[in-house]
Amino acid sequence: MKVYTEYLTINTDNRIDFVNITPEVEKIVKESGVKDGIVLVNPMHITASVFVNDNESGLIQDFKNWLEKLAPKKFNYKHHQTGEDNGFSHLWRTIMGRETTVAISDGKLDFGTWETIFYGEFDGMRNKKILVKVLGE
């Protein structure tokens, strides 16, 4: 079995952003040479998420609105007593999930219709790492 690891660095222009990272992951899968296996994509930060969904701008706005209702940005979180102002970011990450795994078949991401890999940034505007680990034959 092959194991191939690469790291992406991302720095969003906005504190909250959703970035389609599918092309970067596809490139890494191709470089790995794995034809049949899986790829794990992990944001490696406690205020970011990686998830699979539809690449549609209305849906992205729906995510933002939904997250704001569940854990509003302007709320007096206990976490803020540490000097931070990002309590909502930690909650959003928990809601959206930590990481994703996608199957690889014939050397390509084996997606369903409309599936796309997103990086969800909830406390950005600084460098963050994303782990991409490919396993298979």
Helices and strands as residue ranges (DSSP letters): E 2-10, E 17-20, H 22-32, E 36-42, E 48-54, H 57-70, G 78-82, H 87-96, E 100-105, E 108-109, E 115-121, E 128-136
